[in-house]
Amino acid sequence: MLRGWRKYSWNLVERPYNYVQNLSQDEFQMLLLCDGETDFTESMLTESMQKALRQLETEQIVEPCAERHPLEKEQYYKFFDNQYVSTILWSITGRCNYRCRHCFMDAPNAASGELSTDEMLDLIDQMAECGVLRVDLTGGEPLVRKDFWQLIDYMVLHRIAVSTVYTNGWLINSKILDEFERRGLKPRVSISFDGIKWHDWMRGVPGAEQAALKALQLCTRRNFTSDVEMCIHRGNLHTLSQTVHILHSVGVRGLKVSKVSASTLWLKHSEGNELSEKEYIESMIRYIPQFYAAGCPMELTITNVIKLHRDGTYEVIAERYDGTETCLDCYLCSAVRWTCYLTPQGRLLPCMPMTSSPAQELFPRVQDIGLKQGLTDSFYMQFVDGRVKNLLEANAECNACAYRYKCGGGCRANALIEGDQKLMGCDRNMCMLWKEGYVERIRKAADDAIAKYGVPSKKGGSSEVDA
């Protein structure tokens, strides 16, 4: 399908997963010509268009047709006069069947509620009208909605791909996976898992650990890609290495580790297991060599610290920019340029963590202004279009910092939740990482581990799952 959006006009969308390929002007013009009805020869084309045509043929995007063969209606070019959004992360409910100690939605008590079926269907209509291509579903627990499959079918009708389902895994079974496959869907399944022998405690439900592992094993057998998100606290710190081993053995290819956010619920129910950011960083630096010693078994993101890859390479997360003024015109948040988050009440936010801050009230509800306006002219778009220079103009402390061209002011969600609690405030976690030498220590820990243990072969190492 040929699609365009504001500032992102020439694109090819590959069905059914709706991956987007940005096109050159020549490629775009060629695809407009290759409509199955327009007859032309290469001699009629410019040299650059001939080159583009050959490339499109090589990639099997177009092919010669001897007879008239019109495109399907959906394949013709369509332009959406709003911000391009690759994926919406959508909390379709605030309800949950678990009683997690840290939930910033207070999902056990359904504090965030949920919209009616009619309101949800209307939101899907609006997504289609804005050219939204993919949706990631989360909650609460998304599978507790009685109209879950009705919502899925309506997205399929609008050719909106369901790319990820975030779930606690309790309700994942063969029947659920059958229903996805019957609709031609194979979403990634992301399951929460908070450490060997600690998961039940964290999630408040006996048997949660076994349910999560069983769901992950089932996804592996059925060829559904799975990954895991793990909340780190004082109690489960020592389980990280063992947890990585167990998850790898059941086929998990990716793990994201984060310190438990200081939500009201967590501070009430943590039983002394809260971690300071410094304690978390220190512990994660100590873990880095263990990852390499284990042969880099999976893609591992340690939030605020490092991304460790299966091929042995790594990225220090705090190093956002190259240290020069070129960062000034960069967007405050690169991720929000392509994605956004919808709360159970329909509020349009840059990311899910912002739901734990009162600042979320600054952002619009789709029911009040409509998604199109939300993605064209709203406080949300003011934030999306914000640049590093805007932050430095509003924040004298950041503007005077020697590291401002390295971190670019850090993460706005961190600033709201654990920093100055202002949208344009300081991300104190980022301040600590740079000013106290942690960035260098993180890099040194990874380099030393590589020197000691090496990196996996190009085959990616061995395991019973890979075999």
C-alpha beads as a LAMMPS data file, in Angstrom:
LAMMPS data file: protein, C-alpha beads

467 atoms
466 bonds

1 atom types
1 bond types

-500.0 500.0 xlo xhi
-500.0 500.0 ylo yhi
-500.0 500.0 zlo zhi

Masses

1 110.0

Atoms # bond

1 1 1 0.000 0.000 0.000
2 1 1 1.247 3.515 -0.815
3 1 1 0.807 5.914 2.090
4 1 1 1.865 9.362 3.216
5 1 1 1.626 11.542 6.302
6 1 1 2.741 15.032 7.263
7 1 1 6.524 15.341 6.863
8 1 1 6.600 11.678 5.781
9 1 1 4.981 11.621 2.382
10 1 1 6.425 8.754 0.306
11 1 1 6.047 5.340 1.877
12 1 1 5.333 1.746 0.987
13 1 1 3.432 -0.319 3.555
14 1 1 3.946 -4.086 3.434
15 1 1 0.857 -6.070 4.353
16 1 1 -0.204 -7.865 6.515
17 1 1 2.234 -6.727 9.238
18 1 1 2.249 -3.131 7.976
19 1 1 5.992 -2.575 7.963
20 1 1 6.853 0.819 6.467
21 1 1 9.552 1.470 3.879
22 1 1 10.419 5.094 3.177
23 1 1 10.764 5.719 -0.569
24 1 1 12.929 7.980 -2.675
25 1 1 11.156 10.320 -5.084
26 1 1 12.061 8.078 -8.038
27 1 1 10.813 4.937 -6.269
28 1 1 7.577 6.682 -5.336
29 1 1 6.980 7.918 -8.894
30 1 1 7.657 4.450 -10.273
31 1 1 5.157 2.870 -7.894
32 1 1 2.540 5.412 -8.959
33 1 1 3.139 4.275 -12.548
34 1 1 3.116 0.569 -11.656
35 1 1 -0.654 0.496 -11.132
36 1 1 -1.368 -2.511 -13.358
37 1 1 -3.101 -0.275 -15.912
38 1 1 -0.502 2.204 -17.169
39 1 1 1.482 0.841 -20.119
40 1 1 5.066 2.071 -20.429
41 1 1 8.519 0.946 -21.540
42 1 1 11.849 1.597 -19.837
43 1 1 12.885 3.853 -22.722
44 1 1 10.183 6.285 -21.585
45 1 1 11.784 6.642 -18.152
46 1 1 14.676 8.743 -16.930
47 1 1 17.861 6.900 -16.048
48 1 1 17.227 7.321 -12.307
49 1 1 13.671 5.992 -12.665
50 1 1 14.949 2.991 -14.634
51 1 1 17.360 2.264 -11.797
52 1 1 14.525 2.589 -9.268
53 1 1 12.350 0.202 -11.315
54 1 1 15.049 -2.439 -11.453
55 1 1 15.530 -2.182 -7.699
56 1 1 11.780 -2.528 -7.085
57 1 1 11.728 -5.619 -9.299
58 1 1 14.705 -7.101 -7.462
59 1 1 12.884 -6.602 -4.154
60 1 1 9.768 -8.254 -5.694
61 1 1 7.667 -5.193 -4.982
62 1 1 6.582 -4.931 -8.628
63 1 1 6.532 -7.326 -11.573
64 1 1 5.691 -7.008 -15.278
65 1 1 2.124 -7.921 -16.212
66 1 1 1.154 -8.913 -19.757
67 1 1 -2.485 -8.017 -19.215
68 1 1 -4.348 -5.289 -17.399
69 1 1 -4.283 -6.028 -13.643
70 1 1 -5.626 -3.119 -11.547
71 1 1 -4.491 -2.693 -7.978
72 1 1 -6.781 -3.299 -5.050
73 1 1 -8.455 -0.172 -3.736
74 1 1 -6.339 -0.169 -0.552
75 1 1 -3.088 -0.207 -2.529
76 1 1 -3.535 3.200 -4.149
77 1 1 -1.799 6.182 -2.588
78 1 1 -3.526 7.755 0.393
79 1 1 -2.312 10.798 2.314
80 1 1 -3.171 11.425 5.974
81 1 1 -2.927 15.057 7.040
82 1 1 -1.643 14.318 10.544
83 1 1 1.430 13.150 12.446
84 1 1 2.726 9.759 11.325
85 1 1 2.258 7.152 14.046
86 1 1 3.790 3.768 13.382
87 1 1 2.353 2.096 16.473
88 1 1 -0.098 2.977 19.228
89 1 1 0.422 1.284 22.572
90 1 1 -3.158 0.986 23.790
91 1 1 -4.285 0.111 27.294
92 1 1 -7.648 -1.336 26.363
93 1 1 -8.604 -1.808 30.003
94 1 1 -7.524 -0.735 33.456
95 1 1 -8.773 -4.031 34.909
96 1 1 -6.538 -6.965 35.768
97 1 1 -6.778 -10.470 37.201
98 1 1 -3.567 -9.987 39.225
99 1 1 -2.851 -7.901 42.319
100 1 1 0.590 -6.520 41.482
101 1 1 2.354 -4.644 44.264
102 1 1 3.671 -1.914 41.988
103 1 1 0.913 -1.152 39.486
104 1 1 0.817 2.574 38.760
105 1 1 -2.705 2.124 37.413
106 1 1 -3.888 0.388 40.596
107 1 1 -5.333 -2.180 38.171
108 1 1 -6.366 -4.617 40.933
109 1 1 -9.003 -2.061 41.922
110 1 1 -9.706 -1.045 38.305
111 1 1 -8.969 2.561 39.219
112 1 1 -8.459 3.446 35.551
113 1 1 -11.621 1.671 34.371
114 1 1 -12.184 1.124 30.674
115 1 1 -14.143 2.580 27.776
116 1 1 -17.322 0.972 26.451
117 1 1 -17.276 -1.258 23.383
118 1 1 -18.853 1.496 21.261
119 1 1 -16.222 4.002 22.413
120 1 1 -13.467 1.514 21.623
121 1 1 -14.832 0.831 18.139
122 1 1 -15.047 4.567 17.512
123 1 1 -11.397 4.924 18.519
124 1 1 -10.441 2.200 16.035
125 1 1 -12.347 4.097 13.321
126 1 1 -10.353 7.198 14.202
127 1 1 -7.087 5.263 14.094
128 1 1 -7.900 4.083 10.589
129 1 1 -8.783 7.646 9.534
130 1 1 -5.352 8.790 10.764
131 1 1 -3.490 5.997 8.992
132 1 1 -2.409 4.158 12.150
133 1 1 -0.842 0.917 10.959
134 1 1 -0.133 -1.124 14.079
135 1 1 -1.440 -1.408 17.622
136 1 1 0.223 -2.968 20.660
137 1 1 -2.332 -4.083 23.237
138 1 1 -1.802 -3.801 26.976
139 1 1 -3.801 -3.138 30.115
140 1 1 -4.342 -3.835 32.954
141 1 1 -4.589 -7.278 31.476
142 1 1 -5.941 -6.938 27.909
143 1 1 -7.356 -10.473 27.736
144 1 1 -9.888 -9.823 30.518
145 1 1 -12.073 -7.716 28.198
146 1 1 -15.144 -9.702 27.177
147 1 1 -15.198 -7.913 23.808
148 1 1 -11.496 -8.611 23.139
149 1 1 -12.064 -10.552 19.909
150 1 1 -14.673 -8.066 18.713
151 1 1 -12.051 -5.337 19.006
152 1 1 -9.452 -7.497 17.270
153 1 1 -11.841 -8.256 14.395
154 1 1 -12.603 -4.566 13.952
155 1 1 -8.896 -3.752 13.723
156 1 1 -8.427 -6.557 11.189
157 1 1 -11.321 -5.088 9.176
158 1 1 -9.455 -1.771 9.068
159 1 1 -6.156 -3.518 8.172
160 1 1 -4.611 -2.404 11.457
161 1 1 -2.057 -5.010 12.511
162 1 1 -1.932 -6.221 16.107
163 1 1 1.827 -6.396 16.583
164 1 1 2.274 -7.072 20.313
165 1 1 0.128 -8.254 23.204
166 1 1 1.440 -7.384 26.667
167 1 1 0.054 -9.876 29.159
168 1 1 0.744 -11.522 32.495
169 1 1 0.366 -14.876 30.708
170 1 1 -2.317 -16.377 32.968
171 1 1 -4.912 -16.482 30.188
172 1 1 -2.540 -17.472 27.356
173 1 1 -3.446 -20.946 26.081
174 1 1 -3.687 -22.857 22.807
175 1 1 -7.200 -21.597 22.161
176 1 1 -6.073 -17.953 22.400
177 1 1 -3.209 -18.583 19.969
178 1 1 -5.587 -20.475 17.660
179 1 1 -7.889 -17.450 17.552
180 1 1 -5.006 -15.161 16.567
181 1 1 -3.852 -17.528 13.826
182 1 1 -7.392 -17.964 12.530
183 1 1 -7.409 -14.214 11.862
184 1 1 -4.023 -14.300 10.147
185 1 1 -2.318 -12.663 13.127
186 1 1 0.830 -13.699 14.911
187 1 1 1.573 -10.935 17.414
188 1 1 4.615 -10.862 19.610
189 1 1 3.652 -11.940 23.134
190 1 1 5.345 -9.930 25.884
191 1 1 4.959 -11.447 29.337
192 1 1 5.884 -10.019 32.722
193 1 1 8.235 -12.164 34.795
194 1 1 9.826 -10.830 37.954
195 1 1 12.413 -13.394 38.912
196 1 1 12.652 -17.029 39.939
197 1 1 10.722 -17.615 43.204
198 1 1 9.786 -13.923 43.386
199 1 1 7.199 -13.589 40.646
200 1 1 4.226 -14.797 42.711
201 1 1 5.120 -12.375 45.499
202 1 1 5.320 -9.437 43.097
203 1 1 2.139 -10.282 41.212
204 1 1 0.021 -11.212 44.217
205 1 1 -1.319 -14.477 42.760
206 1 1 -0.089 -17.972 43.685
207 1 1 0.957 -19.861 40.559
208 1 1 1.756 -16.729 38.535
209 1 1 5.366 -17.851 37.980
210 1 1 4.433 -21.253 36.593
211 1 1 1.677 -19.706 34.469
212 1 1 4.159 -17.268 32.899
213 1 1 6.730 -19.969 32.144
214 1 1 4.037 -22.268 30.744
215 1 1 2.777 -19.471 28.476
216 1 1 6.302 -18.734 27.243
217 1 1 6.923 -22.419 26.464
218 1 1 3.636 -22.589 24.577
219 1 1 4.530 -19.509 22.501
220 1 1 7.863 -21.089 21.584
221 1 1 6.190 -24.350 20.490
222 1 1 3.663 -22.437 18.411
223 1 1 6.284 -20.124 16.845
224 1 1 4.899 -16.985 18.466
225 1 1 7.772 -14.625 19.234
226 1 1 7.934 -13.882 22.946
227 1 1 9.860 -11.550 25.190
228 1 1 9.786 -10.635 28.854
229 1 1 9.767 -7.536 31.026
230 1 1 11.241 -7.863 34.523
231 1 1 10.881 -5.436 37.407
232 1 1 14.010 -5.359 39.572
233 1 1 13.895 -4.722 43.325
234 1 1 16.042 -5.536 46.336
235 1 1 14.476 -8.956 46.808
236 1 1 14.962 -10.368 43.289
237 1 1 18.299 -8.750 42.390
238 1 1 20.217 -11.959 43.012
239 1 1 17.925 -13.941 40.682
240 1 1 18.726 -12.050 37.468
241 1 1 21.379 -14.440 36.163
242 1 1 19.279 -17.514 36.933
243 1 1 16.184 -15.862 35.489
244 1 1 17.983 -15.095 32.204
245 1 1 19.071 -18.753 32.014
246 1 1 15.546 -20.078 32.634
247 1 1 13.947 -17.658 30.173
248 1 1 16.495 -18.550 27.496
249 1 1 15.777 -22.253 28.030
250 1 1 12.070 -21.729 27.237
251 1 1 12.786 -19.782 24.050
252 1 1 12.714 -16.142 25.130
253 1 1 14.864 -13.992 22.817
254 1 1 14.520 -10.623 24.528
255 1 1 14.362 -9.296 28.101
256 1 1 13.842 -5.757 29.355
257 1 1 14.882 -5.094 32.939
258 1 1 13.732 -2.006 34.832
259 1 1 13.854 -0.800 38.417
260 1 1 10.399 -0.792 39.978
261 1 1 9.008 2.729 39.650
262 1 1 8.194 4.478 42.898
263 1 1 4.414 4.300 42.465
264 1 1 2.116 4.925 45.408
265 1 1 1.129 1.260 45.455
266 1 1 4.745 0.051 45.419
267 1 1 5.813 2.305 48.281
268 1 1 2.896 0.898 50.279
269 1 1 3.455 -2.807 49.499
270 1 1 7.193 -3.189 48.777
271 1 1 8.006 -4.561 52.249
272 1 1 11.348 -2.782 52.234
273 1 1 12.371 -3.940 48.752
274 1 1 12.606 -0.483 47.167
275 1 1 15.877 0.272 45.415
276 1 1 17.467 3.651 44.938
277 1 1 18.577 4.442 41.418
278 1 1 22.207 4.269 42.516
279 1 1 21.727 0.812 44.053
280 1 1 20.052 -0.341 40.856
281 1 1 22.820 0.995 38.608
282 1 1 25.563 -0.517 40.781
283 1 1 23.849 -3.908 40.721
284 1 1 23.354 -3.857 36.969
285 1 1 27.010 -2.943 36.347
286 1 1 27.981 -5.992 38.397
287 1 1 25.694 -8.149 36.253
288 1 1 27.191 -7.157 32.864
289 1 1 30.108 -9.649 33.049
290 1 1 27.662 -12.441 33.893
291 1 1 25.810 -11.791 30.656
292 1 1 28.984 -12.244 28.604
293 1 1 30.074 -15.231 30.676
294 1 1 26.742 -16.868 29.773
295 1 1 27.431 -16.362 26.051
296 1 1 25.109 -13.371 25.444
297 1 1 21.995 -15.604 25.478
298 1 1 19.407 -12.978 24.470
299 1 1 18.778 -9.365 23.628
300 1 1 18.852 -7.606 26.998
301 1 1 17.859 -4.017 27.714
302 1 1 18.766 -2.780 31.184
303 1 1 16.766 0.433 31.435
304 1 1 18.864 3.576 31.970
305 1 1 22.040 1.479 31.788
306 1 1 22.853 -0.535 28.655
307 1 1 21.521 -2.549 25.743
308 1 1 23.347 -5.868 25.423
309 1 1 23.018 -7.739 22.145
310 1 1 23.323 -11.403 21.294
311 1 1 26.252 -10.692 18.984
312 1 1 28.204 -9.187 21.884
313 1 1 27.845 -5.540 20.897
314 1 1 26.343 -3.023 23.291
315 1 1 24.931 0.494 23.567
316 1 1 25.263 2.707 26.647
317 1 1 21.772 4.166 27.000
318 1 1 22.841 7.498 28.501
319 1 1 24.966 8.319 25.450
320 1 1 22.180 9.779 23.393
321 1 1 24.189 12.340 21.418
322 1 1 27.749 12.971 20.222
323 1 1 28.537 15.876 22.545
324 1 1 28.172 18.636 19.963
325 1 1 25.547 21.303 19.359
326 1 1 24.014 19.185 16.602
327 1 1 21.718 17.733 19.257
328 1 1 19.965 21.072 19.783
329 1 1 17.608 20.531 16.858
330 1 1 16.973 16.882 17.762
331 1 1 13.580 15.961 19.153
332 1 1 13.217 15.781 22.930
333 1 1 12.057 12.195 22.599
334 1 1 12.878 10.247 19.454
335 1 1 10.523 7.358 20.280
336 1 1 7.436 9.551 20.486
337 1 1 7.995 10.642 16.885
338 1 1 6.723 7.238 15.781
339 1 1 4.663 5.901 18.682
340 1 1 2.172 7.094 21.268
341 1 1 0.230 5.692 24.202
342 1 1 -3.521 5.634 24.818
343 1 1 -4.660 5.203 28.424
344 1 1 -7.744 3.179 29.432
345 1 1 -9.615 6.496 29.626
346 1 1 -8.529 7.481 26.108
347 1 1 -5.873 10.023 27.061
348 1 1 -3.155 10.546 24.451
349 1 1 0.263 10.402 26.122
350 1 1 3.871 10.177 24.912
351 1 1 4.475 6.986 26.923
352 1 1 2.929 4.671 29.496
353 1 1 5.061 5.701 32.531
354 1 1 3.565 9.199 32.373
355 1 1 0.300 7.774 33.725
356 1 1 1.893 7.786 37.176
357 1 1 2.360 11.573 37.068
358 1 1 -0.305 14.282 37.562
359 1 1 1.214 15.933 34.461
360 1 1 -0.779 13.506 32.328
361 1 1 -3.726 15.880 32.803
362 1 1 -1.937 18.302 30.467
363 1 1 -2.458 15.929 27.566
364 1 1 -5.787 15.568 25.693
365 1 1 -8.381 12.823 25.771
366 1 1 -9.303 11.542 22.339
367 1 1 -12.999 11.591 23.251
368 1 1 -12.720 15.349 23.841
369 1 1 -10.822 16.506 20.742
370 1 1 -10.594 13.501 18.397
371 1 1 -7.473 11.572 17.441
372 1 1 -6.865 13.601 14.274
373 1 1 -6.688 16.861 16.194
374 1 1 -4.616 15.129 18.838
375 1 1 -2.108 14.229 16.114
376 1 1 -2.155 17.658 14.449
377 1 1 -2.899 20.501 16.863
378 1 1 -2.785 19.722 20.584
379 1 1 -0.578 19.878 23.650
380 1 1 0.514 16.367 22.739
381 1 1 1.865 17.608 19.392
382 1 1 3.599 20.539 21.088
383 1 1 5.478 17.958 23.130
384 1 1 6.160 15.718 20.122
385 1 1 7.646 18.659 18.211
386 1 1 9.740 19.815 21.184
387 1 1 13.506 19.976 20.618
388 1 1 16.476 19.723 22.940
389 1 1 17.018 23.462 22.548
390 1 1 13.511 24.087 23.913
391 1 1 14.366 22.140 27.059
392 1 1 17.627 24.007 27.549
393 1 1 15.817 27.325 27.123
394 1 1 13.316 26.321 29.814
395 1 1 15.775 24.670 32.208
396 1 1 18.687 26.819 33.398
397 1 1 20.329 23.948 35.294
398 1 1 20.407 21.690 32.234
399 1 1 21.589 24.581 30.061
400 1 1 24.580 25.140 32.347
401 1 1 25.525 21.456 32.535
402 1 1 28.748 20.264 30.906
403 1 1 26.983 17.093 29.698
404 1 1 23.969 18.763 28.053
405 1 1 25.119 17.855 24.538
406 1 1 25.575 14.218 25.579
407 1 1 22.290 13.479 27.320
408 1 1 20.063 16.123 25.726
409 1 1 18.230 16.574 29.013
410 1 1 17.395 12.910 29.468
411 1 1 13.930 11.350 29.649
412 1 1 10.841 13.474 30.290
413 1 1 9.032 10.607 32.032
414 1 1 11.988 10.181 34.411
415 1 1 11.943 13.929 35.070
416 1 1 8.264 13.718 35.980
417 1 1 8.371 10.581 38.093
418 1 1 11.748 10.501 39.815
419 1 1 13.247 13.891 38.974
420 1 1 12.005 17.435 39.445
421 1 1 8.417 16.301 38.755
422 1 1 8.162 18.875 35.985
423 1 1 7.772 18.125 32.289
424 1 1 10.798 20.290 31.489
425 1 1 12.608 19.469 34.726
426 1 1 15.867 17.605 35.277
427 1 1 16.128 13.862 34.781
428 1 1 18.085 13.230 37.989
429 1 1 18.912 9.670 36.951
430 1 1 20.686 10.996 33.881
431 1 1 22.440 13.645 35.989
432 1 1 23.800 10.927 38.276
433 1 1 24.943 8.720 35.401
434 1 1 27.070 11.480 33.878
435 1 1 28.192 13.523 36.869
436 1 1 29.191 10.549 39.029
437 1 1 31.110 8.680 36.339
438 1 1 28.668 5.833 35.791
439 1 1 28.686 6.150 31.999
440 1 1 32.391 5.359 31.893
441 1 1 31.966 2.537 34.413
442 1 1 29.197 0.954 32.352
443 1 1 31.276 1.072 29.185
444 1 1 34.350 -0.298 31.006
445 1 1 32.331 -3.172 32.492
446 1 1 31.181 -4.202 29.009
447 1 1 34.611 -3.787 27.400
448 1 1 36.314 -5.755 30.185
449 1 1 33.743 -8.530 29.877
450 1 1 34.281 -8.749 26.116
451 1 1 38.039 -8.902 26.630
452 1 1 37.644 -11.694 29.182
453 1 1 34.885 -13.813 27.665
454 1 1 34.871 -12.814 24.001
455 1 1 31.664 -12.576 21.984
456 1 1 29.449 -15.313 20.521
457 1 1 30.140 -16.712 17.074
458 1 1 28.071 -15.478 14.150
459 1 1 25.871 -18.521 14.633
460 1 1 24.706 -16.946 17.866
461 1 1 25.930 -19.563 20.326
462 1 1 24.222 -22.789 21.215
463 1 1 21.243 -23.770 23.317
464 1 1 18.622 -26.423 23.370
465 1 1 16.145 -23.879 22.004
466 1 1 18.342 -22.800 19.066
467 1 1 19.100 -26.462 18.319

Bonds

1 1 1 2
2 1 2 3
3 1 3 4
4 1 4 5
5 1 5 6
6 1 6 7
7 1 7 8
8 1 8 9
9 1 9 10
10 1 10 11
11 1 11 12
12 1 12 13
13 1 13 14
14 1 14 15
15 1 15 16
16 1 16 17
17 1 17 18
18 1 18 19
19 1 19 20
20 1 20 21
21 1 21 22
22 1 22 23
23 1 23 24
24 1 24 25
25 1 25 26
26 1 26 27
27 1 27 28
28 1 28 29
29 1 29 30
30 1 30 31
31 1 31 32
32 1 32 33
33 1 33 34
34 1 34 35
35 1 35 36
36 1 36 37
37 1 37 38
38 1 38 39
39 1 39 40
40 1 40 41
41 1 41 42
42 1 42 43
43 1 43 44
44 1 44 45
45 1 45 46
46 1 46 47
47 1 47 48
48 1 48 49
49 1 49 50
50 1 50 51
51 1 51 52
52 1 52 53
53 1 53 54
54 1 54 55
55 1 55 56
56 1 56 57
57 1 57 58
58 1 58 59
59 1 59 60
60 1 60 61
61 1 61 62
62 1 62 63
63 1 63 64
64 1 64 65
65 1 65 66
66 1 66 67
67 1 67 68
68 1 68 69
69 1 69 70
70 1 70 71
71 1 71 72
72 1 72 73
73 1 73 74
74 1 74 75
75 1 75 76
76 1 76 77
77 1 77 78
78 1 78 79
79 1 79 80
80 1 80 81
81 1 81 82
82 1 82 83
83 1 83 84
84 1 84 85
85 1 85 86
86 1 86 87
87 1 87 88
88 1 88 89
89 1 89 90
90 1 90 91
91 1 91 92
92 1 92 93
93 1 93 94
94 1 94 95
95 1 95 96
96 1 96 97
97 1 97 98
98 1 98 99
99 1 99 100
100 1 100 101
101 1 101 102
102 1 102 103
103 1 103 104
104 1 104 105
105 1 105 106
106 1 106 107
107 1 107 108
108 1 108 109
109 1 109 110
110 1 110 111
111 1 111 112
112 1 112 113
113 1 113 114
114 1 114 115
115 1 115 116
116 1 116 117
117 1 117 118
118 1 118 119
119 1 119 120
120 1 120 121
121 1 121 122
122 1 122 123
123 1 123 124
124 1 124 125
125 1 125 126
126 1 126 127
127 1 127 128
128 1 128 129
129 1 129 130
130 1 130 131
131 1 131 132
132 1 132 133
133 1 133 134
134 1 134 135
135 1 135 136
136 1 136 137
137 1 137 138
138 1 138 139
139 1 139 140
140 1 140 141
141 1 141 142
142 1 142 143
143 1 143 144
144 1 144 145
145 1 145 146
146 1 146 147
147 1 147 148
148 1 148 149
149 1 149 150
150 1 150 151
151 1 151 152
152 1 152 153
153 1 153 154
154 1 154 155
155 1 155 156
156 1 156 157
157 1 157 158
158 1 158 159
159 1 159 160
160 1 160 161
161 1 161 162
162 1 162 163
163 1 163 164
164 1 164 165
165 1 165 166
166 1 166 167
167 1 167 168
168 1 168 169
169 1 169 170
170 1 170 171
171 1 171 172
172 1 172 173
173 1 173 174
174 1 174 175
175 1 175 176
176 1 176 177
177 1 177 178
178 1 178 179
179 1 179 180
180 1 180 181
181 1 181 182
182 1 182 183
183 1 183 184
184 1 184 185
185 1 185 186
186 1 186 187
187 1 187 188
188 1 188 189
189 1 189 190
190 1 190 191
191 1 191 192
192 1 192 193
193 1 193 194
194 1 194 195
195 1 195 196
196 1 196 197
197 1 197 198
198 1 198 199
199 1 199 200
200 1 200 201
201 1 201 202
202 1 202 203
203 1 203 204
204 1 204 205
205 1 205 206
206 1 206 207
207 1 207 208
208 1 208 209
209 1 209 210
210 1 210 211
211 1 211 212
212 1 212 213
213 1 213 214
214 1 214 215
215 1 215 216
216 1 216 217
217 1 217 218
218 1 218 219
219 1 219 220
220 1 220 221
221 1 221 222
222 1 222 223
223 1 223 224
224 1 224 225
225 1 225 226
226 1 226 227
227 1 227 228
228 1 228 229
229 1 229 230
230 1 230 231
231 1 231 232
232 1 232 233
233 1 233 234
234 1 234 235
235 1 235 236
236 1 236 237
237 1 237 238
238 1 238 239
239 1 239 240
240 1 240 241
241 1 241 242
242 1 242 243
243 1 243 244
244 1 244 245
245 1 245 246
246 1 246 247
247 1 247 248
248 1 248 249
249 1 249 250
250 1 250 251
251 1 251 252
252 1 252 253
253 1 253 254
254 1 254 255
255 1 255 256
256 1 256 257
257 1 257 258
258 1 258 259
259 1 259 260
260 1 260 261
261 1 261 262
262 1 262 263
263 1 263 264
264 1 264 265
265 1 265 266
266 1 266 267
267 1 267 268
268 1 268 269
269 1 269 270
270 1 270 271
271 1 271 272
272 1 272 273
273 1 273 274
274 1 274 275
275 1 275 276
276 1 276 277
277 1 277 278
278 1 278 279
279 1 279 280
280 1 280 281
281 1 281 282
282 1 282 283
283 1 283 284
284 1 284 285
285 1 285 286
286 1 286 287
287 1 287 288
288 1 288 289
289 1 289 290
290 1 290 291
291 1 291 292
292 1 292 293
293 1 293 294
294 1 294 295
295 1 295 296
296 1 296 297
297 1 297 298
298 1 298 299
299 1 299 300
300 1 300 301
301 1 301 302
302 1 302 303
303 1 303 304
304 1 304 305
305 1 305 306
306 1 306 307
307 1 307 308
308 1 308 309
309 1 309 310
310 1 310 311
311 1 311 312
312 1 312 313
313 1 313 314
314 1 314 315
315 1 315 316
316 1 316 317
317 1 317 318
318 1 318 319
319 1 319 320
320 1 320 321
321 1 321 322
322 1 322 323
323 1 323 324
324 1 324 325
325 1 325 326
326 1 326 327
327 1 327 328
328 1 328 329
329 1 329 330
330 1 330 331
331 1 331 332
332 1 332 333
333 1 333 334
334 1 334 335
335 1 335 336
336 1 336 337
337 1 337 338
338 1 338 339
339 1 339 340
340 1 340 341
341 1 341 342
342 1 342 343
343 1 343 344
344 1 344 345
345 1 345 346
346 1 346 347
347 1 347 348
348 1 348 349
349 1 349 350
350 1 350 351
351 1 351 352
352 1 352 353
353 1 353 354
354 1 354 355
355 1 355 356
356 1 356 357
357 1 357 358
358 1 358 359
359 1 359 360
360 1 360 361
361 1 361 362
362 1 362 363
363 1 363 364
364 1 364 365
365 1 365 366
366 1 366 367
367 1 367 368
368 1 368 369
369 1 369 370
370 1 370 371
371 1 371 372
372 1 372 373
373 1 373 374
374 1 374 375
375 1 375 376
376 1 376 377
377 1 377 378
378 1 378 379
379 1 379 380
380 1 380 381
381 1 381 382
382 1 382 383
383 1 383 384
384 1 384 385
385 1 385 386
386 1 386 387
387 1 387 388
388 1 388 389
389 1 389 390
390 1 390 391
391 1 391 392
392 1 392 393
393 1 393 394
394 1 394 395
395 1 395 396
396 1 396 397
397 1 397 398
398 1 398 399
399 1 399 400
400 1 400 401
401 1 401 402
402 1 402 403
403 1 403 404
404 1 404 405
405 1 405 406
406 1 406 407
407 1 407 408
408 1 408 409
409 1 409 410
410 1 410 411
411 1 411 412
412 1 412 413
413 1 413 414
414 1 414 415
415 1 415 416
416 1 416 417
417 1 417 418
418 1 418 419
419 1 419 420
420 1 420 421
421 1 421 422
422 1 422 423
423 1 423 424
424 1 424 425
425 1 425 426
426 1 426 427
427 1 427 428
428 1 428 429
429 1 429 430
430 1 430 431
431 1 431 432
432 1 432 433
433 1 433 434
434 1 434 435
435 1 435 436
436 1 436 437
437 1 437 438
438 1 438 439
439 1 439 440
440 1 440 441
441 1 441 442
442 1 442 443
443 1 443 444
444 1 444 445
445 1 445 446
446 1 446 447
447 1 447 448
448 1 448 449
449 1 449 450
450 1 450 451
451 1 451 452
452 1 452 453
453 1 453 454
454 1 454 455
455 1 455 456
456 1 456 457
457 1 457 458
458 1 458 459
459 1 459 460
460 1 460 461
461 1 461 462
462 1 462 463
463 1 463 464
464 1 464 465
465 1 465 466
466 1 466 467
